[in-house]
Amino acid sequence: MTTTLSGQVALVTGAAGGIGQSICRGLRDAGARVALVDVDKAALDAVADEWSGDDVATIAVDLTDDEETAALPARVRAELGGLDVLVNNAGVRQIVPMLELEPADWRRTLDVDLTAPFVLSRAAIPGMVEKGRGKIVNIASMAGHMAFRDRAAYCTAKAGLMMLTKTITMEFGASGIWCNAVAPGVVETPMTSAYFRSDEMAASIRANAPMERWAQPDEIARPVLFLAGPDSDYVNGTTLFADGGWTAGKGY
Ligand SMILES: NC(=O)c1ccc[n+]([C@@H]2O[C@H](COP(=O)([O-])OP(=O)(O)OC[C@H]3O[C@@H](n4cnc5c(N)ncnc54)[C@H](O)[C@@H]3O)[C@@H](O)[C@H]2O)c1
């Protein structure tokens, strides 16, 4: 089956990042018009230069600004003529021992990784309900399912995002809204690139991932496309793990 999103409009946050770009490319290839949202204006401009066309809009916004974030669905409807798919992909992650994690940094991680998806979903849902159909895909993490040391805020935020996914389905599943999450394992992107150069990383992958490799961004984008399109119409409130089997069990 090939997903078709012809005539639909998608909004993707964190669109300038590794996974975000891949998701946007997949949605666009499936026929959607795509609004790319990111705080990094220079990176957005670089993507826009490469992808010129009237089926793409770029919007530079810091998602920790509640007002600007809540205004995004209206901006996208005005610029691209609708909003059918919302992908909450933007995320930040700090690797810091808990006793060294400042409350302000904890809040910043929760603001981007959990509160922004809430604020944006809350703003997008009424128009989707009015239209009778809308799909929300949240990019969580296997770190929201199992704890990793030195990532207290990140793990907590991603666990919260998986629960937000379920609560949206409970409240709006009967109103034409789908909300699902994809939980990646380790993916090679700017977020992880420094880590990838370490021996510790290679050893960790070998010890923990049954497939003994990490993912490329398009291996996360494809499950997102499935959850954004019509092939997943009886899938709601769930998290699809794209982690190469990492969370399936323990090998020893
Ligand atoms: N890379 C991995 O191994 C991995 C694993 C599991 C989950 N994830 C999740 O996938 C998502 C994408 O991660 P990635 O690896 O592509 O990271 P990335 O760092 O390449 O991209 C993240 C993007 O989010 C944007 N962003 C950060 N703060 C923002 C803010 N306040 N407002 C607007 N945009 C903001 C950044 O500018 C960046 O372009 C994240 O939610 C991440 O937690 C990644």
The ligand as a Tripos MOL2 file, in Angstrom:
@<TRIPOS>MOLECULE
LIG
   44    48     1     0     0
SMALL
NO_CHARGES

@<TRIPOS>ATOM
      1 N1         17.6360   10.9610   17.2690 N.am      1 LIG1
      2 C1         17.2470   10.0010   18.0810 C.2       1 LIG1
      3 O1         17.9730    9.0320   18.3510 O.2       1 LIG1
      4 C2         15.8850   10.0560   18.7010 C.ar      1 LIG1
      5 C3         15.4520    8.9460   19.4330 C.ar      1 LIG1
      6 C4         14.1910    8.9640   20.0090 C.ar      1 LIG1
      7 C5         13.3670   10.0650   19.8400 C.ar      1 LIG1
      8 N2         13.8180   11.1330   19.1280 N.ar      1 LIG1
      9 C6         12.9060   12.2720   19.0170 C.3       1 LIG1
     10 O2         12.7230   12.6110   17.6570 O.3       1 LIG1
     11 C7         12.4430   14.0090   17.5460 C.3       1 LIG1
     12 C8         13.3610   14.6420   16.5060 C.3       1 LIG1
     13 O3         14.7020   14.4740   16.9470 O.3       1 LIG1
     14 P1         15.9840   14.5930   16.0030 P.3       1 LIG1
     15 O4         16.8570   13.4740   16.3630 O.co2     1 LIG1
     16 O5         15.5670   14.8070   14.5980 O.co2     1 LIG1
     17 O6         16.6420   15.8930   16.6310 O.3       1 LIG1
     18 P2         17.2240   17.2060   15.9450 P.3       1 LIG1
     19 O7         17.9560   17.8890   17.0390 O.co2     1 LIG1
     20 O8         17.8950   16.8990   14.6700 O.co2     1 LIG1
     21 O9         15.8810   17.9990   15.6060 O.3       1 LIG1
     22 C9         15.0760   18.6130   16.5880 C.3       1 LIG1
     23 C10        14.5220   19.8940   15.9860 C.3       1 LIG1
     24 O10        13.6640   20.5050   16.9560 O.3       1 LIG1
     25 C11        13.8930   21.8930   16.8860 C.3       1 LIG1
     26 N3         13.5330   22.5420   18.1570 N.ar      1 LIG1
     27 C12        14.1420   22.3890   19.3480 C.ar      1 LIG1
     28 N4         13.6070   23.2220   20.2580 N.ar      1 LIG1
     29 C13        12.6200   23.9070   19.6210 C.ar      1 LIG1
     30 C14        11.7180   24.9240   20.0150 C.ar      1 LIG1
     31 N5         11.7340   25.4330   21.2520 N.pl3     1 LIG1
     32 N6         10.8400   25.4100   19.1030 N.ar      1 LIG1
     33 C15        10.8320   24.9280   17.8240 C.ar      1 LIG1
     34 N7         11.6820   23.9820   17.3900 N.ar      1 LIG1
     35 C16        12.5600   23.4730   18.2760 C.ar      1 LIG1
     36 C17        15.3920   22.0280   16.6280 C.3       1 LIG1
     37 O11        15.7370   23.3120   16.1200 O.3       1 LIG1
     38 C18        15.6300   20.8950   15.6550 C.3       1 LIG1
     39 O12        15.5470   21.3270   14.3020 O.3       1 LIG1
     40 C19        12.6340   14.5970   18.9530 C.3       1 LIG1
     41 O13        11.3740   14.7330   19.5810 O.3       1 LIG1
     42 C20        13.4520   13.5350   19.6470 C.3       1 LIG1
     43 O14        13.2640   13.5420   21.0410 O.3       1 LIG1
     44 C21        15.0460   11.1640   18.5480 C.ar      1 LIG1
@<TRIPOS>BOND
     1     1     2 1
     2     2     3 2
     3     2     4 1
     4     4     5 ar
     5     4    44 ar
     6     5     6 ar
     7     6     7 ar
     8     7     8 ar
     9     8     9 1
    10     8    44 ar
    11     9    10 1
    12     9    42 1
    13    10    11 1
    14    11    12 1
    15    11    40 1
    16    12    13 1
    17    13    14 1
    18    14    15 2
    19    14    16 1
    20    14    17 1
    21    17    18 1
    22    18    19 2
    23    18    20 1
    24    18    21 1
    25    21    22 1
    26    22    23 1
    27    23    24 1
    28    23    38 1
    29    24    25 1
    30    25    26 1
    31    25    36 1
    32    26    27 ar
    33    26    35 ar
    34    27    28 ar
    35    28    29 ar
    36    29    30 ar
    37    29    35 ar
    38    30    31 1
    39    30    32 ar
    40    32    33 ar
    41    33    34 ar
    42    34    35 ar
    43    36    37 1
    44    36    38 1
    45    38    39 1
    46    40    41 1
    47    40    42 1
    48    42    43 1
@<TRIPOS>SUBSTRUCTURE
     1 LIG1         1 GROUP 0 **** ****
